[in-house]
């Protein structure tokens, strides 16, 4: 086969592959380690609130609505404005919480490592079934 044909086929495969294929997979066990950074303020195993709201059943939840938690006005407004926790929204939030939700009380500066975020999301998804 002519090398140019091979190059064209390879380029076509790359061009047609989803840009984030496999990028959202994550390692839940590694995410459990990352969650230790969150565990001071959050729990995921139960609906118990701490300094921050429980992250149990987070995915699909409207922001600022977990029962019995005193959310900031900014988080409540974000939820009322349609912010619902899904992988994309959470990824953005975890990068820089204060940029994603103006006025959030969350003091955490965010995670910069994409793999840590992907792993953390995989971990949290286990508790959103």
N, C-alpha and C positions, 0 to 999 in steps of 0.2 A: 504494500500500500504506500502511496506517495506520502511523504512526511507532511506535506501541506494539508492533505485530507485529514490526517491524524490531528494536526493542530486545529483545524476547523471544527472537527468533531469535539475535541476537548474544550474549545472555546464555547461551543454551543451548549455543552453540558453545564459548564460553569454559569453561563448566562441564564439558563433556564432553571437552575437550582434555586430554591428559596434562599434569600439572603441570610436568613437566620436559622437555616436548617440545623437542628441539633443545639442551637445556641441557648434554647430555653430549657434544656433537659435538666441539668443540675444534679448534684449529689446530695441527697437529703442528709446523709450521715455527716458530711462536711458542713452542711447548713446548720446542723445541731451545734457544731462548734462555733460557727459564726453567731448563732443566736445567743451565745453567752454574753455577747456585747449588748444585747437587748434585754436580757433576763433581769437586770437590775430594776427595770421599770415595767416589763411586760411578762405575762405568762401566755402560753399557747395551749397547754394541756387542759385547761378548764376555762370557765367563763368568769373567773375571778379577776377583778381589776386590781391593779397595784397603783403605782405612781402614774402609769399609763394604762390605757384600756387593754383588756384581754384581746389577744390576736387569734383566739379560737374562732373558727368559722369566719375568718376575715374576708376571703374572696367572695365577691358578690354583695358585700355589705356596703351600704351607703356610708360615706365618711361622716364621722361625728354623731353616730347613732347607737353605739353600744350602750346598753342599759346601765344606769347607775354610775356613769362616769361624767365628770364635770369637764366637758370639752371647752376649748377656747372658742371665742366668737369666730375666729378665722376658720377653724376646722368645721364648725357648724355651718358657716356660710358656704364652705366648699362643698359639703354634702348637699345642702339645699340647692346649690348650683349644679348638682348632677354628678359630683365626684363619687364614683363607685370603685372599690378596691378590686382591681384585676392585676394581672402580671405587669402590664405596661405602666399603669398608674403607680403601682407599688415600686417598680424599678426606678421611675423618675423621682418618686418621693424619697427613696432610700439614698439616691445620689446626693440630694440636697433638700431636706425636709422644708426648710424655711423658704426656699425658692418655689417649691411646688405648692405649698399652702401658706400664704401670707398670714402671719399672726399665730402660727401653731405654737403651742407651749412646749413642744418637744425640743429639748436642748441638744440632742444628738446632732453632730455636724454632718453625718452621712457616711456612707461607704463609697469608696472610690474604685474598688476592685470589682470588675464585672463578674468574675467567677464567684466571688463571695456573695454577691447579690443573687446570682443565678442559683447558687447552692442554698442560700437562705430561703428563696422563694420555693424551691423544691421541698425544703423542710416544712415551711408553713402550709404548703398545699396538703400535706398529710393530715393536717388538723382542720381542713375545710371541707371534708367529705360530708 
